[in-house]
Amino acid sequence: MGLALAAAVRGYRCIFTMPDKQSKEKMDILRAMGAEVVVTPPAVEPDDPRSYYSVADRLVKETPNAILSNQYHNPVNPQSHYIGTGPELWRQTAGKITHYVAGMGTGGTISGTGKFLKEQTPHVKIVGVDPIGSILYELHKSGRFTKAEGYKVEGIGEDFLPSTTDLSVVDEIVQVNDKECFLMTRRLVREEGIFAGGSCGAAVAGALKYARDHKLGKDDVMVIILPDSGSRYLSKLYNDDWMRENGYLEQAWIEGRALDIQHAKGDVDMIIASAEDLKTDVIRKMKAHNVSQLPVVNENGRLLGIVTEIDILNHMLLADHAHEPDETIESMIDTHGATVRPNTPLETLMGIFSTRNVVIIARDGQLEGILTKIDILDYLSSQVAG
């Protein structure tokens, strides 16, 4: 965001690439500052041409007079903390700091600050916090590169080792999971008046784990860096529905889950479509099975989205489009339909159905079911009858 503001003042065109796991608020703020945002898939390897690293590289090559700021390999990143953050903490604690804790993303904050503090007193402990699913914990512990897994907390964790990260400065890395990150973040604002982002909750949760495990006492001075504002996560970790849907809050209706409702429909075959299906064939299939929507999957069974009769109708009413008999449904697929996990509770489904007519159940991108309002009514009726 600082870069976007600097570009606005200087009159530079500024483009950011980011995976779609990032909050909508972050994207909206950057766009409000005049920057362009290119959204990429989240669950791809760094060298995949679709990754936000690769897309950024491609845009630089395609754009005249462009440079890549690249926070992961910019030596000024850790240097700024070496000459700024480190001395500031040393002064403010009067040299009494014994433990420094920070989340690890690019690694610039912990590396630069840690290096300075180590030069002042080698006894200070530098503690990193890493989400489960990131590779940094295991890399620091054993030197092994592991395969990164998915996690939802933003701003920390990596699937590769940035050159801005100096693991030799770090004494220990503590692992945290998404749930404890988000619940701690919500505690910070309600108990301490600190309106922070999920990576801040991660840092505090990791710091408390470390303090308990190492039995820190009254003579220890621990500093925890909280670098993110909660205003960027109002639609996520500060949203009760999002927290419940993702299993981070206790449920009111724990007995009813999306997959339970799907199973209650009995052993019925799911009617699906593919992006290559002809529009006319899809219309016939809907009519034959008396349905108004079909999930769309690729050749590997991976969910692409959903096509509804209203999507097809709206497409056919386009005046500036030539409608051919061999036209496929590829351009009519709604890729932003309501998709939930199998364990999504009934309470959350009820909220979704207040604005949607159909919900798709998917696990790791694979289609597992499709629910409509009548399915919910049938399930509730059977529960009452039972």
Residue pairs with C-beta under 8 A, 6 or more apart in sequence:
1 29
1 30
1 33
3 14
3 69
4 14
4 16
4 30
4 33
4 34
4 35
5 33
6 12
7 13
7 14
7 34
7 35
8 14
8 33
8 34
8 35
13 36
14 34
14 35
14 36
15 35
15 36
15 37
15 38
15 56
15 59
15 63
16 30
16 35
16 36
16 37
16 38
17 37
17 38
17 39
17 40
17 52
17 53
17 55
17 56
17 59
18 26
18 27
18 37
18 38
18 39
18 40
18 52
19 39
19 40
19 41
19 42
19 51
19 52
20 39
20 40
20 41
20 42
21 42
21 152
21 154
22 39
22 154
23 154
23 232
23 233
23 235
23 236
24 235
25 231
25 232
25 233
25 234
25 235
26 154
26 232
27 37
27 39
29 232
30 37
31 37
38 52
38 55
38 59
40 50
40 51
40 52
40 55
41 50
41 51
42 150
43 150
44 50
44 51
45 51
45 159
46 53
46 54
46 159
46 160
47 53
47 54
48 54
49 55
49 58
53 72
56 68
56 70
57 68
59 66
60 66
60 67
60 68
71 77
71 106
71 108
71 164
72 106
72 162
72 163
72 164
73 162
73 163
73 164
74 108
74 164
75 163
75 164
77 106
77 108
77 112
77 164
78 107
78 108
78 109
78 111
78 112
78 115
78 164
78 166
79 112
80 108
80 112
81 108
81 109
81 111
81 112
81 113
81 116
82 112
82 113
82 115
82 116
83 112
83 116
85 109
85 112
85 113
85 116
85 225
86 112
86 113
86 114
86 115
86 116
86 117
87 116
89 97
89 100
89 113
89 117
89 223
90 97
90 116
90 117
90 120
93 221
93 223
95 120
95 121
96 221
97 117
97 124
97 221
97 222
97 223
98 123
98 124
98 125
98 219
98 220
98 221
98 222
99 124
99 125
99 127
99 207
99 210
99 211
99 216
99 220
99 221
99 222
99 223
100 110
100 113
100 114
100 117
100 124
100 125
100 126
100 127
100 222
100 223
100 225
101 127
101 128
101 129
101 203
101 206
101 207
101 210
101 222
101 223
101 224
101 225
102 109
102 110
102 113
102 127
102 128
102 129
102 203
102 224
102 225
103 109
103 110
103 128
103 129
103 130
103 155
103 156
103 199
103 200
103 202
103 203
103 206
103 225
103 227
104 110
104 128
104 129
104 130
104 134
104 136
104 156
104 157
104 158
104 165
104 170
104 173
105 155
105 156
105 157
105 158
105 199
106 158
106 162
106 164
106 165
107 136
107 158
107 162
107 164
107 165
107 166
107 167
108 164
108 165
109 225
109 227
110 126
110 128
110 165
110 169
110 170
111 164
111 165
111 166
111 169
111 170
113 225
114 126
114 166
114 169
114 170
115 166
115 169
117 124
117 126
118 124
118 126
118 169
125 171
125 172
126 169
126 170
126 171
127 170
127 171
127 172
127 173
127 174
127 206
127 207
127 210
128 136
128 140
128 170
128 172
128 173
128 174
129 156
129 173
129 174
129 175
129 176
129 202
129 203
129 205
129 206
129 207
130 136
130 137
130 156
130 157
130 173
130 174
130 175
130 176
131 151
131 153
131 156
131 157
131 175
131 176
131 177
131 178
131 181
131 202
132 149
132 151
132 175
132 176
132 177
132 178
133 148
133 149
133 150
133 151
133 157
134 148
134 151
134 156
134 157
134 158
134 159
135 145
135 146
135 147
135 148
135 158
135 159
135 160
135 161
136 157
136 158
136 161
136 165
136 167
136 173
137 173
137 175
138 144
138 146
139 145
139 146
139 161
139 167
140 167
140 170
140 173
141 173
145 161
148 157
148 158
148 159
151 157
151 177
151 178
152 178
152 198
152 236
152 246
153 176
153 178
153 181
153 182
153 198
153 199
153 201
153 202
154 197
154 198
154 199
154 233
155 197
155 198
155 199
155 227
155 228
156 199
156 202
158 165
161 167
172 210
174 206
174 207
174 209
174 210
175 206
176 202
176 205
176 206
176 209
178 246
178 248
179 247
179 248
180 201
180 202
180 205
181 198
181 199
181 201
181 202
181 205
182 198
182 201
182 237
182 243
182 248
183 201
183 248
184 201
184 202
184 204
184 205
185 196
185 197
185 198
185 200
185 201
185 202
185 230
185 233
185 237
186 201
186 237
186 238
187 201
188 194
188 195
188 196
188 200
188 201
188 204
188 226
189 195
189 196
189 230
194 200
194 226
195 229
195 230
195 231
196 226
196 228
196 229
196 230
197 227
197 228
197 229
197 230
197 232
197 233
198 228
198 233
198 236
198 237
199 227
199 228
200 226
200 227
200 228
201 237
203 224
203 225
203 226
204 224
204 226
207 222
207 224
210 216
211 220
211 222
216 222
230 238
235 242
236 242
237 243
237 248
240 249
241 348
241 351
243 249
244 251
244 345
244 347
244 348
245 340
245 341
245 344
245 345
245 348
246 341
247 343
251 345
251 347
252 345
252 347
253 345
253 346
253 347
254 345
255 346
256 345
256 346
256 347
256 379
256 383
257 342
257 343
257 344
257 345
257 346
258 340
258 341
258 342
258 343
258 344
258 345
258 346
258 349
258 359
258 361
258 369
258 371
259 342
259 343
259 361
259 368
259 369
260 379
261 346
261 349
261 371
261 375
261 376
261 379
262 342
262 361
262 368
262 369
262 370
262 371
262 375
264 375
264 378
264 379
264 382
265 375
265 378
270 295
270 367
270 369
270 370
271 285
271 289
271 291
271 294
272 294
272 295
272 296
272 297
272 367
273 282
273 285
273 294
273 295
273 296
273 297
273 307
273 329
274 296
274 297
274 298
274 299
275 296
275 298
275 304
275 328
275 329
275 330
275 333
276 328
276 330
277 285
277 328
277 329
278 325
278 326
278 327
278 328
278 329
279 312
279 315
279 327
279 328
279 329
279 332
280 325
282 294
282 307
282 312
282 329
283 309
283 312
285 294
286 292
286 293
286 294
286 309
292 308
292 309
292 310
293 306
293 307
293 308
293 309
293 357
293 358
293 370
294 306
294 307
294 308
295 303
295 305
295 306
295 360
295 367
295 370
296 303
296 304
296 305
296 306
296 307
296 329
296 333
297 303
297 304
297 367
298 304
301 366
301 367
302 365
302 366
303 339
303 360
303 362
303 365
303 366
303 367
304 333
304 335
305 333
305 334
305 335
305 336
305 337
306 333
306 334
306 337
306 358
306 360
307 329
307 332
307 333
307 334
308 334
308 358
311 332
311 333
311 334
312 329
312 332
315 321
315 331
315 332
316 323
337 356
337 358
337 360
338 352
338 356
338 358
338 359
338 360
339 359
339 360
339 361
339 362
340 348
340 349
340 352
340 359
340 360
340 361
340 362
341 361
341 362
341 363
342 361
342 363
342 368
342 369
344 361
346 376
346 379
349 359
349 371
349 376
350 376
352 359
353 359
353 373
353 376
357 372
357 373
358 370
358 371
358 372
359 370
359 371
359 372
360 367
360 369
360 370
360 371
361 367
361 368
361 369
361 370
361 371
362 368
